[in-house]
Amino acid sequence: MLILPLVFWFSDAWAEISVDNHQQFFTNDGALHIVGEIQNQFDVPLNQVDIHITMYSGNEVVDTLSTNLLVNTIMPGMKAPFELVVLGQNAKMVDNYSFQTEYNVGQPKSQVIDVTQSEISHDNFGNLVITGTVLNRGEFTANAISVVATLYDEKGDVAAVLTSKTNPDYLRSNDQAFFLVSITDKSQANRVADYSLVAESEEYAAVPEFPLGSILLLTGSVSAYVFFTRYMSRTVGNLVYASTR
């Protein structure tokens, strides 16, 4: 009897996540903001993503603080924003920083929570607001729906991140709900040149905002989802390191 070895092959996209479009800036209240995006370049979903940020003044460590993504589950190929806000005297000392990122492999979710319409404008108080509607394309009710807005400056770096609940915050199958997110800090609002939106619920992930060619990547990822769902008995912790230094 001939016995053939069973081999699982994974592409290079399995190998990493990246920290993109990050920067630091001060808002009118004197707070230091360190913002950016995590991109999932794996073939599986990621969750419980923690970003540990070490801040420096020259070569001296000022402090190390942690923050989380504003999205619970990052599907393959998608991005999710983060923000760390630092107050007090330490904030004024920071001139550079580095990242250490931990993450776990998550269970796949159906991507059916879709932002179907959005508009950016100013309200009567001069605040920058984004309004729109979210649609549940799934078969079952979606609960605790949140909308995450990532705003970019002219260079494409993250200028602000915002999150809001829909009204109502649950949607039955094929129902829609209204959302509004607002940025009141004028120093942030004045830098905004573009934005992106994602929405998710406890049960479902966001519909991807991919170019057309990426549909093939998602189709090819199904086998990896099945492998992890059936054969992974535990989640896997990993570390990624990045720096501005």
SVG drawing of the C-alpha trace seen along z (x, -y; Angstrom):
<svg xmlns="http://www.w3.org/2000/svg" viewBox="-36 -77 55 79">
<polyline fill="none" stroke="black" stroke-width="0.4" points="0.0,0.0 1.4,-3.4 1.1,-6.1 1.2,-9.7 2.1,-12.5 -0.6,-15.1 0.8,-18.6 -0.9,-21.9 0.5,-24.8 0.0,-28.4 0.9,-31.5 3.3,-34.3 0.2,-36.3 0.0,-33.9 3.1,-35.4 2.3,-38.9 0.3,-41.9 1.4,-45.4 1.0,-48.8 0.1,-51.4 -0.6,-55.1 0.4,-55.9 1.3,-59.3 1.3,-61.3 -0.3,-64.8 -1.7,-67.0 -5.3,-68.2 -6.6,-71.5 -7.0,-70.1 -3.2,-69.3 -3.7,-65.5 -1.2,-63.5 -2.8,-61.1 -1.0,-58.2 -3.2,-56.7 -2.8,-54.2 -4.2,-51.1 -3.5,-47.4 -3.8,-45.4 -4.5,-41.7 -2.3,-40.0 -3.1,-36.6 -5.6,-34.2 -7.6,-33.9 -9.5,-36.4 -7.7,-38.0 -9.2,-39.2 -8.0,-40.3 -5.5,-42.6 -3.5,-44.6 -1.1,-47.4 1.7,-48.1 3.2,-51.5 6.6,-52.5 7.1,-56.3 10.5,-58.0 12.0,-61.4 15.2,-61.1 16.6,-57.7 14.9,-57.7 11.8,-55.7 9.0,-57.9 6.3,-55.3 4.7,-52.1 0.9,-52.0 -1.5,-49.7 -4.6,-50.2 -7.0,-48.1 -8.5,-48.1 -11.8,-49.8 -12.9,-46.7 -13.3,-43.3 -12.5,-41.1 -10.2,-41.9 -11.0,-39.7 -8.2,-38.8 -7.0,-41.8 -8.9,-44.3 -7.7,-47.2 -8.8,-48.4 -7.8,-51.6 -6.4,-52.2 -5.9,-55.3 -3.9,-55.9 -4.5,-59.2 -1.9,-60.4 -2.4,-63.2 -0.2,-65.1 3.5,-66.0 4.6,-62.8 2.6,-63.6 4.7,-66.8 8.0,-64.8 7.2,-62.3 9.0,-62.7 8.9,-59.2 7.5,-55.7 7.5,-52.0 4.9,-49.3 4.6,-45.8 1.4,-44.1 -0.2,-40.9 -3.1,-39.1 -5.0,-35.8 -6.5,-33.8 -10.3,-34.2 -13.2,-32.3 -14.5,-33.4 -17.6,-35.5 -20.0,-36.1 -19.3,-39.5 -22.8,-40.9 -22.9,-44.2 -22.8,-46.8 -22.6,-50.6 -24.9,-51.4 -24.8,-55.2 -22.7,-57.9 -22.2,-61.6 -19.6,-64.0 -20.7,-67.5 -20.7,-70.2 -23.4,-70.5 -24.9,-73.8 -22.0,-74.1 -19.3,-73.6 -18.5,-70.1 -17.5,-67.6 -20.1,-64.8 -20.5,-61.6 -24.0,-60.3 -25.3,-57.2 -27.1,-53.9 -26.1,-50.3 -27.8,-47.2 -27.9,-43.7 -27.5,-41.4 -27.4,-38.3 -30.2,-35.8 -30.4,-36.5 -30.7,-39.5 -27.5,-41.5 -26.9,-42.9 -24.7,-45.6 -23.9,-47.1 -21.1,-49.7 -19.8,-51.9 -16.1,-52.8 -14.9,-55.8 -11.2,-56.2 -10.4,-59.7 -7.2,-60.5 -5.2,-63.6 -3.8,-64.6 -0.8,-62.2 -3.1,-59.2 -2.1,-59.0 -4.8,-58.5 -6.0,-61.9 -8.8,-60.7 -10.8,-57.6 -14.4,-57.6 -17.0,-55.0 -20.7,-55.1 -23.7,-52.8 -26.5,-52.6 -30.0,-53.7 -31.4,-51.2 -28.2,-49.1 -29.7,-45.9 -31.0,-45.0 -33.2,-42.1 -32.4,-40.5 -32.4,-43.0 -33.3,-45.9 -31.4,-49.3 -30.4,-51.7 -29.1,-55.3 -25.8,-56.3 -23.9,-59.5 -20.3,-60.1 -19.0,-63.5 -15.5,-65.0 -15.6,-68.1 -11.9,-69.0 -11.2,-71.6 -7.5,-70.8 -8.4,-67.2 -11.3,-68.2 -9.1,-70.7 -6.7,-67.9 -9.4,-65.5 -9.2,-64.9 -10.8,-61.4 -12.5,-58.7 -13.5,-55.1 -16.2,-53.3 -16.8,-49.7 -19.6,-48.3 -19.8,-45.1 -22.0,-43.3 -21.5,-40.7 -22.4,-38.0 -21.2,-39.4 -18.2,-41.2 -18.0,-44.1 -18.5,-43.8 -15.0,-44.3 -14.2,-47.5 -11.9,-45.7 -11.1,-46.4 -12.7,-43.9 -9.6,-41.8 -9.5,-40.9 -12.7,-38.8 -10.4,-36.0 -8.3,-36.3 -11.3,-35.9 -12.5,-32.9 -9.1,-31.3 -9.1,-31.9 -12.1,-29.6 -9.9,-26.5 -7.8,-28.2 -10.9,-29.1 -12.1,-25.5 -8.6,-24.2 -8.5,-26.6 -12.2,-26.0 -11.8,-22.2 -8.2,-21.6 -7.2,-24.5 -7.7,-23.5 -6.5,-26.9 -5.8,-30.4 -2.2,-31.4 -0.6,-34.5 1.9,-36.3 4.1,-39.4 4.8,-42.1 7.3,-44.9 7.4,-48.2 9.1,-51.5 9.3,-55.1 12.9,-55.3"/>
</svg>
